[in-house]
Amino acid sequence: MMTRPHIPVLLNEVIQSLAIRTGGLYVDGTFGAGGYTEAILNAAPDVRVIAIDQDETAVAAGQSLVQQYAPRLTLIHGRFGDMADLVSTPVDGVVLDIGVSSMQIDRPERGFSFQKDGPLDMRMGQTGQTAADVVNTFKESDLADILYEYGEEKASRRIARKIVQRRQEKPFQTTLDLADVIRSCLPRKPGDTDPATRSFQALRIYVNDELGELKRGLTGARSLLKAGGMLAVVSFHSLEDRIVKNFMAQESGHVPNPSKYMPEVQKKAPSFEILTKKPITPSPAELSVNPRARSSRLRVARRLS
Ligand SMILES: C[S@@+](CC[C@H](N)C(=O)[O-])C[C@H]1O[C@@H](n2cnc3c(N)ncnc32)[C@H](O)[C@@H]1O
């Protein structure tokens, strides 16, 4: 395998979970640098992959892999939330590796980094509103809600107030400008994580509608998977992991009755069987070579008929 700008996370665990079979068809909803896709294509003879990425630079860079594996790899520029429309045949497995790639986070011009200066963009796809549009135009209370809900930022109101005050003098254009204003709102002790971390995460999730996409992607996977097909999802923070966990619990019939005083909820036949009671996390060996895998979690479920 060639060296990639993004080290695939939990790669062996993902490939094992997918139980890839000869001649199978798989969807990689988050192509990135193609690490999962290539490993799936190599895992058994005659395997085919339909890969999706909303980032046109990832799709352009992936063309060499498309040629290398022709005609077994189809690479689509689109959102995995639309996978049920983008893919027309039932599949044997779906994998999602939620979040940003190293190519996105490491390139200051993409506007995700609060350590290197760049335009305040944060869009994984190249359309829609940027992070600058959000911080320069949204109401103070809406900004605070975004920081609280998607960043679990306790100082959300204070930060939103400061952002609104500052933008009246000069609108925000760059990542470091915003990061400095956020940092000025929060005390920081040596060894603490950068105070801008949570707010940047929140804006990124909002700008890319990451949680909405994840919910649509899970529903799409349910409709595309054949009976026996595998769903493997790698997530990076608790908000995403909760969505995956709840989806799998609900779809497998593992939802507790809300209260013993409530009437029994009519249960529908389960559509998935959970294969990971607890999420799979990276081994110490993986963490030693890829610290970015730190908070990753893999959950796997099998589609039932
Ligand atoms: C963590 S990287 C995936 C890395 C990949 N597994 C690999 O081994 O190279 C996430 C990728 O998914 C893409 N992505 C994120 N959300 C998406 C969505 N809703 N639809 C399509 N692509 C998405 C990002 O643009 C990024 O390229």
The ligand as an SDF file (V2000), in Angstrom:
LIG
                    3D

 27 29  0  0  0  0  0  0  0  0999 V2000
  -11.8430   10.6200    8.6680 C   0  0  0  0  0  0  0  0  0  0  0  0
  -11.8290   10.8730    6.9450 S   0  0  0  0  0  0  0  0  0  0  0  0
  -11.9350    9.2550    6.2930 C   0  0  0  0  0  0  0  0  0  0  0  0
  -10.6160    8.5940    6.1160 C   0  0  0  0  0  0  0  0  0  0  0  0
  -10.6680    7.2620    5.3980 C   0  0  0  0  0  0  0  0  0  0  0  0
  -11.3460    6.2350    6.1770 N   0  0  0  0  0  0  0  0  0  0  0  0
   -9.2710    6.7830    5.0330 C   0  0  0  0  0  0  0  0  0  0  0  0
   -8.9060    5.6600    5.4300 O   0  0  0  0  0  0  0  0  0  0  0  0
   -8.5540    7.5040    4.3480 O   0  0  0  0  0  0  0  0  0  0  0  0
  -13.4300   11.4680    6.6660 C   0  0  0  0  0  0  0  0  0  0  0  0
  -13.7420   11.7920    5.2190 C   0  0  0  0  0  0  0  0  0  0  0  0
  -15.1420   11.7620    5.0870 O   0  0  0  0  0  0  0  0  0  0  0  0
  -15.5870   12.8590    4.3650 C   0  0  0  0  0  0  0  0  0  0  0  0
  -16.9350   13.1470    4.8510 N   0  0  0  0  0  0  0  0  0  0  0  0
  -17.3020   13.6020    6.0710 C   0  0  0  0  0  0  0  0  0  0  0  0
  -18.6340   13.7170    6.1410 N   0  0  0  0  0  0  0  0  0  0  0  0
  -19.1180   13.3160    4.9350 C   0  0  0  0  0  0  0  0  0  0  0  0
  -20.4240   13.1930    4.3950 C   0  0  0  0  0  0  0  0  0  0  0  0
  -21.5020   13.5200    5.0910 N   0  0  0  0  0  0  0  0  0  0  0  0
  -20.5520   12.7050    3.1480 N   0  0  0  0  0  0  0  0  0  0  0  0
  -19.4540   12.3680    2.4100 C   0  0  0  0  0  0  0  0  0  0  0  0
  -18.2060   12.4880    2.8670 N   0  0  0  0  0  0  0  0  0  0  0  0
  -18.0310   12.9450    4.1180 C   0  0  0  0  0  0  0  0  0  0  0  0
  -14.6010   13.9570    4.6320 C   0  0  0  0  0  0  0  0  0  0  0  0
  -14.5940   14.8800    3.5710 O   0  0  0  0  0  0  0  0  0  0  0  0
  -13.2930   13.1820    4.7630 C   0  0  0  0  0  0  0  0  0  0  0  0
  -12.6340   13.1060    3.5340 O   0  0  0  0  0  0  0  0  0  0  0  0
  1  2  1  0
  2  3  1  0
  2 10  1  0
  3  4  1  0
  4  5  1  0
  5  6  1  0
  5  7  1  0
  7  8  2  0
  7  9  1  0
 10 11  1  0
 11 12  1  0
 11 26  1  0
 12 13  1  0
 13 14  1  0
 13 24  1  0
 14 15  1  0
 14 23  1  0
 15 16  2  0
 16 17  1  0
 17 18  1  0
 17 23  2  0
 18 19  1  0
 18 20  2  0
 20 21  1  0
 21 22  2  0
 22 23  1  0
 24 25  1  0
 24 26  1  0
 26 27  1  0
M  CHG  2   2   1   9  -1
M  END
$$$$
